[in-house]
Amino acid sequence: MKKLNVIVPVAIAMLLMSDVAYAQDATEGMARAYWGLGAGLAIGLAALGGGLGQGNAARGVYESISRNPNAAGALNAPFYVGMAFIESLVIFSFVIAFSLYNGA
């Protein structure tokens, strides 16, 4: 498994760089493709991080409410505000990725 953790990223990097390495000159289309790849990876990682963050926040709130049901009213507002902040970071990363891709 440890070899696979090293081999897969290197293989992916080699596949992405092969067109540029073997080409006579780098074209504008290839650079734009890399911008698109970077934007796609950025929004994918942002969505993954946002999903993990929202899951952890929800788990914490639900564990707190299950231990003390009387605190449910006091925890609702901060929970929803926190979820909105996490989601706003994902939307912000989407806007940044979209603007970088269109600006290339």
Backbone as XML, in Angstrom:
<?xml version="1.0"?>
<chain id="A" units="angstrom">
  <residue number="1" name="MET">
    <atom name="N" x="0.817" y="-1.195" z="0.000"/>
    <atom name="CA" x="0.000" y="0.000" z="0.000"/>
    <atom name="C" x="0.862" y="1.260" z="0.000"/>
  </residue>
  <residue number="2" name="LYS">
    <atom name="N" x="2.011" y="1.200" z="0.694"/>
    <atom name="CA" x="2.878" y="2.379" z="0.731"/>
    <atom name="C" x="3.456" y="2.686" z="-0.644"/>
  </residue>
  <residue number="3" name="LYS">
    <atom name="N" x="3.760" y="1.624" z="-1.417"/>
    <atom name="CA" x="4.269" y="1.851" z="-2.765"/>
    <atom name="C" x="3.213" y="2.500" z="-3.639"/>
  </residue>
  <residue number="4" name="LEU">
    <atom name="N" x="1.968" y="2.102" z="-3.447"/>
    <atom name="CA" x="0.879" y="2.659" z="-4.241"/>
    <atom name="C" x="0.679" y="4.141" z="-3.937"/>
  </residue>
  <residue number="5" name="ASN">
    <atom name="N" x="0.897" y="4.543" z="-2.687"/>
    <atom name="CA" x="0.766" y="5.958" z="-2.320"/>
    <atom name="C" x="1.826" y="6.819" z="-2.989"/>
  </residue>
  <residue number="6" name="VAL">
    <atom name="N" x="2.936" y="6.223" z="-3.377"/>
    <atom name="CA" x="3.987" y="6.966" z="-4.069"/>
    <atom name="C" x="3.809" y="6.866" z="-5.584"/>
  </residue>
  <residue number="7" name="ILE">
    <atom name="N" x="3.438" y="5.687" z="-6.062"/>
    <atom name="CA" x="3.379" y="5.450" z="-7.505"/>
    <atom name="C" x="2.233" y="6.222" z="-8.166"/>
  </residue>
  <residue number="8" name="VAL">
    <atom name="N" x="1.060" y="6.245" z="-7.551"/>
    <atom name="CA" x="-0.107" y="6.876" z="-8.181"/>
    <atom name="C" x="0.091" y="8.380" z="-8.400"/>
  </residue>
  <residue number="9" name="PRO">
    <atom name="N" x="0.536" y="9.161" z="-7.402"/>
    <atom name="CA" x="0.743" y="10.595" z="-7.692"/>
    <atom name="C" x="1.818" y="10.850" z="-8.747"/>
  </residue>
  <residue number="10" name="VAL">
    <atom name="N" x="2.873" y="10.042" z="-8.742"/>
    <atom name="CA" x="3.926" y="10.219" z="-9.745"/>
    <atom name="C" x="3.395" y="9.881" z="-11.133"/>
  </residue>
  <residue number="11" name="ALA">
    <atom name="N" x="2.601" y="8.812" z="-11.242"/>
    <atom name="CA" x="2.028" y="8.438" z="-12.538"/>
    <atom name="C" x="1.086" y="9.518" z="-13.043"/>
  </residue>
  <residue number="12" name="ILE">
    <atom name="N" x="0.282" y="10.076" z="-12.169"/>
    <atom name="CA" x="-0.628" y="11.153" z="-12.575"/>
    <atom name="C" x="0.154" y="12.371" z="-13.046"/>
  </residue>
  <residue number="13" name="ALA">
    <atom name="N" x="1.209" y="12.731" z="-12.313"/>
    <atom name="CA" x="2.027" y="13.873" z="-12.717"/>
    <atom name="C" x="2.691" y="13.623" z="-14.066"/>
  </residue>
  <residue number="14" name="MET">
    <atom name="N" x="3.157" y="12.403" z="-14.289"/>
    <atom name="CA" x="3.781" y="12.095" z="-15.572"/>
    <atom name="C" x="2.774" y="12.152" z="-16.713"/>
  </residue>
  <residue number="15" name="LEU">
    <atom name="N" x="1.559" y="11.687" z="-16.474"/>
    <atom name="CA" x="0.535" y="11.743" z="-17.511"/>
    <atom name="C" x="0.156" y="13.183" z="-17.835"/>
  </residue>
  <residue number="16" name="LEU">
    <atom name="N" x="0.127" y="14.039" z="-16.825"/>
    <atom name="CA" x="-0.245" y="15.430" z="-17.071"/>
    <atom name="C" x="0.862" y="16.203" z="-17.773"/>
  </residue>
  <residue number="17" name="MET">
    <atom name="N" x="2.095" y="15.848" z="-17.542"/>
    <atom name="CA" x="3.213" y="16.588" z="-18.115"/>
    <atom name="C" x="3.690" y="16.030" z="-19.448"/>
  </residue>
  <residue number="18" name="SER">
    <atom name="N" x="3.190" y="14.885" z="-19.879"/>
    <atom name="CA" x="3.716" y="14.260" z="-21.095"/>
    <atom name="C" x="3.462" y="15.108" z="-22.332"/>
  </residue>
  <residue number="19" name="ASP">
    <atom name="N" x="2.318" y="15.739" z="-22.436"/>
    <atom name="CA" x="2.031" y="16.555" z="-23.620"/>
    <atom name="C" x="2.984" y="17.737" z="-23.726"/>
  </residue>
  <residue number="20" name="VAL">
    <atom name="N" x="3.279" y="18.359" z="-22.613"/>
    <atom name="CA" x="4.178" y="19.505" z="-22.633"/>
    <atom name="C" x="5.607" y="19.056" z="-22.866"/>
  </residue>
  <residue number="21" name="ALA">
    <atom name="N" x="5.986" y="17.921" z="-22.313"/>
    <atom name="CA" x="7.363" y="17.456" z="-22.446"/>
    <atom name="C" x="7.699" y="17.047" z="-23.874"/>
  </residue>
  <residue number="22" name="TYR">
    <atom name="N" x="6.754" y="16.428" z="-24.582"/>
    <atom name="CA" x="7.023" y="15.943" z="-25.920"/>
    <atom name="C" x="6.645" y="16.920" z="-27.023"/>
  </residue>
  <residue number="23" name="ALA">
    <atom name="N" x="6.027" y="18.004" z="-26.677"/>
    <atom name="CA" x="5.606" y="18.973" z="-27.696"/>
    <atom name="C" x="6.778" y="19.862" z="-28.093"/>
  </residue>
  <residue number="24" name="GLN">
    <atom name="N" x="6.714" y="20.366" z="-29.309"/>
    <atom name="CA" x="7.750" y="21.275" z="-29.773"/>
    <atom name="C" x="7.638" y="22.625" z="-29.082"/>
  </residue>
  <residue number="25" name="ASP">
    <atom name="N" x="6.410" y="23.077" z="-28.893"/>
    <atom name="CA" x="6.184" y="24.335" z="-28.185"/>
    <atom name="C" x="4.888" y="24.205" z="-27.396"/>
  </residue>
  <residue number="26" name="ALA">
    <atom name="N" x="4.853" y="24.885" z="-26.277"/>
    <atom name="CA" x="3.639" y="24.856" z="-25.459"/>
    <atom name="C" x="2.608" y="25.782" z="-26.093"/>
  </residue>
  <residue number="27" name="THR">
    <atom name="N" x="1.424" y="25.293" z="-26.268"/>
    <atom name="CA" x="0.381" y="26.089" z="-26.907"/>
    <atom name="C" x="-0.521" y="26.717" z="-25.855"/>
  </residue>
  <residue number="28" name="GLU">
    <atom name="N" x="-1.296" y="27.666" z="-26.307"/>
    <atom name="CA" x="-2.235" y="28.350" z="-25.413"/>
    <atom name="C" x="-3.310" y="27.394" z="-24.922"/>
  </residue>
  <residue number="29" name="GLY">
    <atom name="N" x="-3.748" y="26.489" z="-25.785"/>
    <atom name="CA" x="-4.794" y="25.544" z="-25.405"/>
    <atom name="C" x="-4.358" y="24.618" z="-24.285"/>
  </residue>
  <residue number="30" name="MET">
    <atom name="N" x="-3.101" y="24.216" z="-24.302"/>
    <atom name="CA" x="-2.607" y="23.328" z="-23.253"/>
    <atom name="C" x="-2.534" y="24.068" z="-21.917"/>
  </residue>
  <residue number="31" name="ALA">
    <atom name="N" x="-2.109" y="25.317" z="-21.955"/>
    <atom name="CA" x="-2.058" y="26.101" z="-20.714"/>
    <atom name="C" x="-3.464" y="26.294" z="-20.159"/>
  </residue>
  <residue number="32" name="ARG">
    <atom name="N" x="-4.428" y="26.525" z="-21.031"/>
    <atom name="CA" x="-5.813" y="26.683" z="-20.587"/>
    <atom name="C" x="-6.349" y="25.383" z="-20.008"/>
  </residue>
  <residue number="33" name="ALA">
    <atom name="N" x="-5.922" y="24.265" z="-20.548"/>
    <atom name="CA" x="-6.354" y="22.975" z="-20.005"/>
    <atom name="C" x="-5.817" y="22.792" z="-18.591"/>
  </residue>
  <residue number="34" name="TYR">
    <atom name="N" x="-4.599" y="23.223" z="-18.347"/>
    <atom name="CA" x="-4.046" y="23.114" z="-16.997"/>
    <atom name="C" x="-4.755" y="24.049" z="-16.028"/>
  </residue>
  <residue number="35" name="TRP">
    <atom name="N" x="-5.163" y="25.227" z="-16.516"/>
    <atom name="CA" x="-5.946" y="26.131" z="-15.656"/>
    <atom name="C" x="-7.268" y="25.472" z="-15.289"/>
  </residue>
  <residue number="36" name="GLY">
    <atom name="N" x="-7.880" y="24.816" z="-16.267"/>
    <atom name="CA" x="-9.134" y="24.118" z="-16.000"/>
    <atom name="C" x="-8.942" y="22.974" z="-15.028"/>
  </residue>
  <residue number="37" name="LEU">
    <atom name="N" x="-7.853" y="22.238" z="-15.174"/>
    <atom name="CA" x="-7.560" y="21.142" z="-14.247"/>
    <atom name="C" x="-7.340" y="21.682" z="-12.831"/>
  </residue>
  <residue number="38" name="GLY">
    <atom name="N" x="-6.608" y="22.775" z="-12.729"/>
    <atom name="CA" x="-6.374" y="23.378" z="-11.416"/>
    <atom name="C" x="-7.654" y="23.895" z="-10.785"/>
  </residue>
  <residue number="39" name="ALA">
    <atom name="N" x="-8.509" y="24.513" z="-11.591"/>
    <atom name="CA" x="-9.780" y="25.014" z="-11.068"/>
    <atom name="C" x="-10.671" y="23.864" z="-10.620"/>
  </residue>
  <residue number="40" name="GLY">
    <atom name="N" x="-10.695" y="22.780" z="-11.390"/>
    <atom name="CA" x="-11.492" y="21.618" z="-11.009"/>
    <atom name="C" x="-10.996" y="20.972" z="-9.727"/>
  </residue>
  <residue number="41" name="LEU">
    <atom name="N" x="-9.685" y="20.841" z="-9.595"/>
    <atom name="CA" x="-9.131" y="20.289" z="-8.358"/>
    <atom name="C" x="-9.407" y="21.201" z="-7.170"/>
  </residue>
  <residue number="42" name="ALA">
    <atom name="N" x="-9.325" y="22.503" z="-7.382"/>
    <atom name="CA" x="-9.557" y="23.443" z="-6.284"/>
    <atom name="C" x="-10.987" y="23.347" z="-5.767"/>
  </residue>
  <residue number="43" name="ILE">
    <atom name="N" x="-11.956" y="23.331" z="-6.663"/>
    <atom name="CA" x="-13.341" y="23.269" z="-6.206"/>
    <atom name="C" x="-13.656" y="21.895" z="-5.634"/>
  </residue>
  <residue number="44" name="GLY">
    <atom name="N" x="-13.033" y="20.856" z="-6.176"/>
    <atom name="CA" x="-13.239" y="19.519" z="-5.623"/>
    <atom name="C" x="-12.710" y="19.391" z="-4.208"/>
  </residue>
  <residue number="45" name="LEU">
    <atom name="N" x="-11.519" y="19.915" z="-3.969"/>
    <atom name="CA" x="-10.955" y="19.869" z="-2.619"/>
    <atom name="C" x="-11.736" y="20.765" z="-1.659"/>
  </residue>
  <residue number="46" name="ALA">
    <atom name="N" x="-12.223" y="21.901" z="-2.158"/>
    <atom name="CA" x="-13.025" y="22.779" z="-1.309"/>
    <atom name="C" x="-14.334" y="22.106" z="-0.917"/>
  </residue>
  <residue number="47" name="ALA">
    <atom name="N" x="-14.962" y="21.431" z="-1.859"/>
    <atom name="CA" x="-16.209" y="20.725" z="-1.552"/>
    <atom name="C" x="-15.952" y="19.576" z="-0.581"/>
  </residue>
  <residue number="48" name="LEU">
    <atom name="N" x="-14.842" y="18.877" z="-0.758"/>
    <atom name="CA" x="-14.494" y="17.794" z="0.163"/>
    <atom name="C" x="-14.261" y="18.336" z="1.569"/>
  </residue>
  <residue number="49" name="GLY">
    <atom name="N" x="-13.489" y="19.406" z="1.676"/>
    <atom name="CA" x="-13.236" y="19.998" z="2.980"/>
    <atom name="C" x="-14.489" y="20.564" z="3.616"/>
  </residue>
  <residue number="50" name="GLY">
    <atom name="N" x="-15.338" y="21.208" z="2.813"/>
    <atom name="CA" x="-16.597" y="21.742" z="3.339"/>
    <atom name="C" x="-17.519" y="20.642" z="3.826"/>
  </residue>
  <residue number="51" name="GLY">
    <atom name="N" x="-17.581" y="19.548" z="3.068"/>
    <atom name="CA" x="-18.416" y="18.420" z="3.485"/>
    <atom name="C" x="-17.924" y="17.794" z="4.774"/>
  </residue>
  <residue number="52" name="LEU">
    <atom name="N" x="-16.610" y="17.636" z="4.892"/>
    <atom name="CA" x="-16.055" y="17.087" z="6.133"/>
    <atom name="C" x="-16.288" y="18.033" z="7.310"/>
  </residue>
  <residue number="53" name="GLY">
    <atom name="N" x="-16.122" y="19.333" z="7.065"/>
    <atom name="CA" x="-16.349" y="20.310" z="8.127"/>
    <atom name="C" x="-17.800" y="20.353" z="8.583"/>
  </residue>
  <residue number="54" name="GLN">
    <atom name="N" x="-18.710" y="20.314" z="7.631"/>
    <atom name="CA" x="-20.129" y="20.321" z="7.991"/>
    <atom name="C" x="-20.517" y="19.034" z="8.705"/>
  </residue>
  <residue number="55" name="GLY">
    <atom name="N" x="-19.942" y="17.925" z="8.284"/>
    <atom name="CA" x="-20.220" y="16.667" z="8.969"/>
    <atom name="C" x="-19.731" y="16.667" z="10.403"/>
  </residue>
  <residue number="56" name="ASN">
    <atom name="N" x="-18.536" y="17.209" z="10.614"/>
    <atom name="CA" x="-18.007" y="17.283" z="11.980"/>
    <atom name="C" x="-18.820" y="18.245" z="12.844"/>
  </residue>
  <residue number="57" name="ALA">
    <atom name="N" x="-19.233" y="19.351" z="12.268"/>
    <atom name="CA" x="-20.046" y="20.307" z="13.027"/>
    <atom name="C" x="-21.391" y="19.701" z="13.406"/>
  </residue>
  <residue number="58" name="ALA">
    <atom name="N" x="-22.014" y="19.026" z="12.459"/>
    <atom name="CA" x="-23.310" y="18.397" z="12.741"/>
    <atom name="C" x="-23.158" y="17.292" z="13.778"/>
  </residue>
  <residue number="59" name="ARG">
    <atom name="N" x="-22.094" y="16.506" z="13.663"/>
    <atom name="CA" x="-21.867" y="15.446" z="14.651"/>
    <atom name="C" x="-21.718" y="16.030" z="16.057"/>
  </residue>
  <residue number="60" name="GLY">
    <atom name="N" x="-20.956" y="17.117" z="16.157"/>
    <atom name="CA" x="-20.762" y="17.739" z="17.467"/>
    <atom name="C" x="-22.053" y="18.275" z="18.061"/>
  </residue>
  <residue number="61" name="VAL">
    <atom name="N" x="-22.860" y="18.925" z="17.240"/>
    <atom name="CA" x="-24.121" y="19.475" z="17.740"/>
    <atom name="C" x="-25.073" y="18.368" z="18.146"/>
  </residue>
  <residue number="62" name="TYR">
    <atom name="N" x="-25.168" y="17.334" z="17.319"/>
    <atom name="CA" x="-26.100" y="16.250" z="17.643"/>
    <atom name="C" x="-25.651" y="15.453" z="18.853"/>
  </residue>
  <residue number="63" name="GLU">
    <atom name="N" x="-24.343" y="15.302" z="19.044"/>
    <atom name="CA" x="-23.867" y="14.650" z="20.262"/>
    <atom name="C" x="-24.175" y="15.503" z="21.482"/>
  </residue>
  <residue number="64" name="SER">
    <atom name="N" x="-24.003" y="16.812" z="21.353"/>
    <atom name="CA" x="-24.311" y="17.707" z="22.481"/>
    <atom name="C" x="-25.794" y="17.684" z="22.816"/>
  </residue>
  <residue number="65" name="ILE">
    <atom name="N" x="-26.629" y="17.686" z="21.797"/>
    <atom name="CA" x="-28.080" y="17.669" z="22.039"/>
    <atom name="C" x="-28.511" y="16.327" z="22.616"/>
  </residue>
  <residue number="66" name="SER">
    <atom name="N" x="-27.878" y="15.250" z="22.185"/>
    <atom name="CA" x="-28.264" y="13.947" z="22.728"/>
    <atom name="C" x="-27.846" y="13.807" z="24.191"/>
  </residue>
  <residue number="67" name="ARG">
    <atom name="N" x="-26.785" y="14.482" z="24.601"/>
    <atom name="CA" x="-26.377" y="14.437" z="26.004"/>
    <atom name="C" x="-27.207" y="15.378" z="26.869"/>
  </residue>
  <residue number="68" name="ASN">
    <atom name="N" x="-27.587" y="16.516" z="26.296"/>
    <atom name="CA" x="-28.363" y="17.495" z="27.046"/>
    <atom name="C" x="-29.457" y="18.051" z="26.133"/>
  </residue>
  <residue number="69" name="PRO">
    <atom name="N" x="-30.623" y="17.422" z="26.106"/>
    <atom name="CA" x="-31.689" y="17.873" z="25.194"/>
    <atom name="C" x="-32.187" y="19.286" z="25.488"/>
  </residue>
  <residue number="70" name="ASN">
    <atom name="N" x="-32.019" y="19.770" z="26.696"/>
    <atom name="CA" x="-32.470" y="21.133" z="27.028"/>
    <atom name="C" x="-31.628" y="22.205" z="26.334"/>
  </residue>
  <residue number="71" name="ALA">
    <atom name="N" x="-30.441" y="21.846" z="25.875"/>
    <atom name="CA" x="-29.564" y="22.824" z="25.238"/>
    <atom name="C" x="-29.834" y="22.963" z="23.742"/>
  </residue>
  <residue number="72" name="ALA">
    <atom name="N" x="-30.821" y="22.251" z="23.218"/>
    <atom name="CA" x="-31.080" y="22.269" z="21.779"/>
    <atom name="C" x="-31.431" y="23.671" z="21.280"/>
  </residue>
  <residue number="73" name="GLY">
    <atom name="N" x="-32.213" y="24.402" z="22.041"/>
    <atom name="CA" x="-32.603" y="25.751" z="21.624"/>
    <atom name="C" x="-31.421" y="26.699" z="21.574"/>
  </residue>
  <residue number="74" name="ALA">
    <atom name="N" x="-30.484" y="26.523" z="22.486"/>
    <atom name="CA" x="-29.320" y="27.411" z="22.528"/>
    <atom name="C" x="-28.284" y="27.057" z="21.456"/>
  </residue>
  <residue number="75" name="LEU">
    <atom name="N" x="-28.323" y="25.825" z="20.963"/>
    <atom name="CA" x="-27.327" y="25.398" z="19.987"/>
    <atom name="C" x="-27.776" y="25.568" z="18.537"/>
  </residue>
  <residue number="76" name="ASN">
    <atom name="N" x="-29.045" y="25.795" z="18.312"/>
    <atom name="CA" x="-29.538" y="25.868" z="16.931"/>
    <atom name="C" x="-28.963" y="27.050" z="16.160"/>
  </residue>
  <residue number="77" name="ALA">
    <atom name="N" x="-29.018" y="28.239" z="16.726"/>
    <atom name="CA" x="-28.554" y="29.428" z="15.998"/>
    <atom name="C" x="-27.066" y="29.368" z="15.681"/>
  </residue>
  <residue number="78" name="PRO">
    <atom name="N" x="-26.187" y="29.053" z="16.649"/>
    <atom name="CA" x="-24.757" y="28.959" z="16.288"/>
    <atom name="C" x="-24.466" y="27.844" z="15.274"/>
  </residue>
  <residue number="79" name="PHE">
    <atom name="N" x="-25.236" y="26.769" z="15.353"/>
    <atom name="CA" x="-25.045" y="25.674" z="14.408"/>
    <atom name="C" x="-25.348" y="26.127" z="12.987"/>
  </residue>
  <residue number="80" name="TYR">
    <atom name="N" x="-26.462" y="26.804" z="12.788"/>
    <atom name="CA" x="-26.829" y="27.248" z="11.444"/>
    <atom name="C" x="-25.891" y="28.337" z="10.929"/>
  </residue>
  <residue number="81" name="VAL">
    <atom name="N" x="-25.426" y="29.196" z="11.805"/>
    <atom name="CA" x="-24.468" y="30.224" z="11.386"/>
    <atom name="C" x="-23.148" y="29.572" z="10.976"/>
  </residue>
  <residue number="82" name="GLY">
    <atom name="N" x="-22.707" y="28.588" z="11.754"/>
    <atom name="CA" x="-21.477" y="27.880" z="11.413"/>
    <atom name="C" x="-21.595" y="27.137" z="10.091"/>
  </residue>
  <residue number="83" name="MET">
    <atom name="N" x="-22.741" y="26.507" z="9.869"/>
    <atom name="CA" x="-22.957" y="25.821" z="8.593"/>
    <atom name="C" x="-22.941" y="26.812" z="7.429"/>
  </residue>
  <residue number="84" name="ALA">
    <atom name="N" x="-23.516" y="27.975" z="7.635"/>
    <atom name="CA" x="-23.526" y="28.989" z="6.574"/>
    <atom name="C" x="-22.108" y="29.478" z="6.286"/>
  </residue>
  <residue number="85" name="PHE">
    <atom name="N" x="-21.287" y="29.641" z="7.315"/>
    <atom name="CA" x="-19.902" y="30.067" z="7.092"/>
    <atom name="C" x="-19.107" y="29.007" z="6.335"/>
  </residue>
  <residue number="86" name="ILE">
    <atom name="N" x="-19.298" y="27.748" z="6.696"/>
    <atom name="CA" x="-18.591" y="26.678" z="5.995"/>
    <atom name="C" x="-19.017" y="26.642" z="4.532"/>
  </residue>
  <residue number="87" name="GLU">
    <atom name="N" x="-20.308" y="26.742" z="4.293"/>
    <atom name="CA" x="-20.805" y="26.706" z="2.920"/>
    <atom name="C" x="-20.363" y="27.947" z="2.145"/>
  </residue>
  <residue number="88" name="SER">
    <atom name="N" x="-20.259" y="29.084" z="2.804"/>
    <atom name="CA" x="-19.810" y="30.290" z="2.104"/>
    <atom name="C" x="-18.364" y="30.162" z="1.665"/>
  </residue>
  <residue number="89" name="LEU">
    <atom name="N" x="-17.538" y="29.454" z="2.429"/>
    <atom name="CA" x="-16.156" y="29.244" z="2.003"/>
    <atom name="C" x="-16.088" y="28.365" z="0.752"/>
  </residue>
  <residue number="90" name="VAL">
    <atom name="N" x="-16.955" y="27.376" z="0.666"/>
    <atom name="CA" x="-16.994" y="26.536" z="-0.528"/>
    <atom name="C" x="-17.457" y="27.348" z="-1.733"/>
  </residue>
  <residue number="91" name="ILE">
    <atom name="N" x="-18.474" y="28.163" z="-1.553"/>
    <atom name="CA" x="-18.960" y="29.007" z="-2.650"/>
    <atom name="C" x="-17.900" y="30.028" z="-3.050"/>
  </residue>
  <residue number="92" name="PHE">
    <atom name="N" x="-17.182" y="30.577" z="-2.078"/>
    <atom name="CA" x="-16.112" y="31.529" z="-2.356"/>
    <atom name="C" x="-15.003" y="30.864" z="-3.170"/>
  </residue>
  <residue number="93" name="SER">
    <atom name="N" x="-14.638" y="29.639" z="-2.832"/>
    <atom name="CA" x="-13.609" y="28.935" z="-3.599"/>
    <atom name="C" x="-14.094" y="28.637" z="-5.020"/>
  </residue>
  <residue number="94" name="PHE">
    <atom name="N" x="-15.394" y="28.368" z="-5.178"/>
    <atom name="CA" x="-15.943" y="28.173" z="-6.517"/>
    <atom name="C" x="-15.826" y="29.452" z="-7.335"/>
  </residue>
  <residue number="95" name="VAL">
    <atom name="N" x="-16.124" y="30.563" z="-6.740"/>
    <atom name="CA" x="-16.036" y="31.850" z="-7.455"/>
    <atom name="C" x="-14.591" y="32.134" z="-7.851"/>
  </residue>
  <residue number="96" name="ILE">
    <atom name="N" x="-13.655" y="31.888" z="-6.946"/>
    <atom name="CA" x="-12.237" y="32.117" z="-7.239"/>
    <atom name="C" x="-11.775" y="31.198" z="-8.373"/>
  </residue>
  <residue number="97" name="ALA">
    <atom name="N" x="-12.136" y="29.913" z="-8.296"/>
    <atom name="CA" x="-11.732" y="28.965" z="-9.335"/>
    <atom name="C" x="-12.342" y="29.348" z="-10.684"/>
  </residue>
  <residue number="98" name="PHE">
    <atom name="N" x="-13.594" y="29.748" z="-10.676"/>
    <atom name="CA" x="-14.263" y="30.137" z="-11.909"/>
    <atom name="C" x="-13.640" y="31.384" z="-12.507"/>
  </residue>
  <residue number="99" name="SER">
    <atom name="N" x="-13.322" y="32.361" z="-11.661"/>
    <atom name="CA" x="-12.726" y="33.590" z="-12.180"/>
    <atom name="C" x="-11.286" y="33.361" z="-12.675"/>
  </residue>
  <residue number="100" name="LEU">
    <atom name="N" x="-10.543" y="32.482" z="-12.023"/>
    <atom name="CA" x="-9.201" y="32.181" z="-12.495"/>
    <atom name="C" x="-9.242" y="31.445" z="-13.830"/>
  </residue>
  <residue number="101" name="TYR">
    <atom name="N" x="-10.192" y="30.543" z="-13.973"/>
    <atom name="CA" x="-10.276" y="29.792" z="-15.224"/>
    <atom name="C" x="-10.684" y="30.700" z="-16.377"/>
  </residue>
  <residue number="102" name="ASN">
    <atom name="N" x="-11.608" y="31.602" z="-16.138"/>
    <atom name="CA" x="-12.050" y="32.501" z="-17.202"/>
    <atom name="C" x="-11.059" y="33.618" z="-17.474"/>
  </residue>
  <residue number="103" name="GLY">
    <atom name="N" x="-10.204" y="33.915" z="-16.497"/>
    <atom name="CA" x="-9.212" y="34.967" z="-16.689"/>
    <atom name="C" x="-7.945" y="34.482" z="-17.372"/>
  </residue>
  <residue number="104" name="ALA">
    <atom name="N" x="-7.810" y="33.170" z="-17.523"/>
    <atom name="CA" x="-6.565" y="32.627" z="-18.116"/>
    <atom name="C" x="-6.497" y="32.909" z="-19.601"/>
  </residue>
</chain>
